[in-house]
Amino acid sequence: MVTDTAHYTLNDGNSLPVVGFGTAGLRGEEGVGAMQSALEVGYRLIDSAVNYENEAAVGTALRRSGLAREDVQVTTKIPGRHHEQALAVKSVEDSLRRLELEYVDLCLIHWPNPSVGKYVEAWRALVDLRARGLVRSIGVSNFTEQHLDDAIADTGVTPAVNQIELHPYFPQQDMRQVNASHGIRTQSWSPLGKQRAPFEESAVANAAEAHGVTPGQVILRWHLELGSLPLPKSATPLRQHQNLDVFGFSLSKSEIEAITGLGRPDGRLFGGDPDAHEEM
Ligand SMILES: NC(=O)c1ccc[n+]([C@@H]2O[C@H](COP(=O)([O-])OP(=O)(O)OC[C@H]3O[C@@H](n4cnc5c(N)ncnc54)[C@H](OP(=O)(O)O)[C@@H]3O)[C@@H](O)[C@H]2O)c1
């Protein structure tokens, strides 16, 4: 049974809480309020990115929360336009200035952007930034097996995390397996499936009824049962609380299989080809 005090130990020896808070779309004073509320509710991992334009808001929420720096883990991400090694270093230094932090706990390459072909340079930069102490753990996002192999072969350093789209309509069995085979922790983005959340699917609704929880809680528990770290985003304190309150029940093997069975070829939220939505 995964508990609310559980952590994942990463392949670099650091650890992360098993659920994090997504922040895409949370900006400005309203965003600060939503993040402060998330910290009050109990989230201790905040997932930001240069491209979310909310790093200053994350820093403000953290300071206003009164929590000690070492009690909250902050993730940011290097955008596709900063993959060249010197730009990647500057990108992280600029992130730290916006966050007003001395270090980030986790920094990811947001997308591999294979048509540009500089993700290995960005990975070298992250390896150096970790050695300088500006980043505690380093990882990637939206990397395929080939991208992982390229980064590892070049540096000898395996990412601690690969953050990928993962929800019941897109359960990513293959990439979860690839990540696991490298000792890489999978994180799930859009863990609820966002605007196409499968709350009404019987596999989800039946489990919700059986356990006396909401469909959203069933889906987030399913991520935990798979060993993936979900990053649900909510601007609403009640949903923030519910999304973290997933430790009082567990799913049976058949419930897990039924939810995973919702996967479908058109399940990806942003179209079929990962290269088709390269992120700049
Ligand atoms: N690495 C990447 O490329 C990448 C890409 C996309 C996202 N991400 C990360 O993953 C995080 C989560 O993804 P996401 O924001 O796309 O999607 P998500 O967390 O799956 O879904 C968020 C949406 O679901 C609603 N919601 C949240 N909890 C709910 C509940 N219990 N019941 C019903 N509706 C609920 C939210 O509305 P309310 O706010 O109104 O509650 C929001 O509209 C992002 O914020 C970001 O940090 C990373």
The ligand as an ORCA input file, in Angstrom:
! r2SCAN-3c Opt
* xyz 0 1
  N       6.127     17.693    -19.609
  C       5.157     18.055    -20.414
  O       5.310     18.111    -21.638
  C       3.819     18.417    -19.823
  C       2.711     18.587    -20.669
  C       1.486     18.881    -20.072
  C       1.386     18.984    -18.671
  N       2.501     18.852    -17.895
  C       2.440     18.946    -16.397
  O       1.425     18.072    -15.928
  C       0.503     18.831    -15.147
  C      -0.883     18.224    -15.222
  O      -1.347     18.171    -16.545
  P      -2.613     19.004    -17.061
  O      -2.669     20.267    -16.282
  O      -2.500     19.061    -18.532
  O      -3.837     18.022    -16.799
  P      -4.540     17.243    -15.593
  O      -3.845     17.500    -14.290
  O      -4.720     15.840    -16.023
  O      -5.970     17.916    -15.591
  C      -6.144     19.240    -15.191
  C      -7.594     19.621    -15.473
  O      -8.459     18.737    -14.745
  C      -9.270     19.495    -13.837
  N      -9.296     18.717    -12.587
  C      -8.290     18.593    -11.680
  N      -8.665     17.766    -10.692
  C      -9.916     17.368    -10.959
  C     -10.829     16.506    -10.304
  N     -10.488     15.906     -9.167
  N     -12.044     16.329    -10.863
  C     -12.386     16.934    -12.020
  N     -11.555     17.742    -12.705
  C     -10.322     17.961    -12.176
  C      -8.589     20.831    -13.681
  O      -9.554     21.841    -13.476
  P      -9.522     22.814    -12.149
  O      -8.193     23.509    -12.170
  O     -10.667     23.731    -12.404
  O      -9.711     21.917    -10.968
  C      -7.910     21.006    -15.044
  O      -8.816     21.538    -15.984
  C       0.599     20.234    -15.752
  O       0.009     21.213    -14.936
  C       2.086     20.344    -15.906
  O       2.677     20.631    -14.645
  C       3.707     18.556    -18.447
*
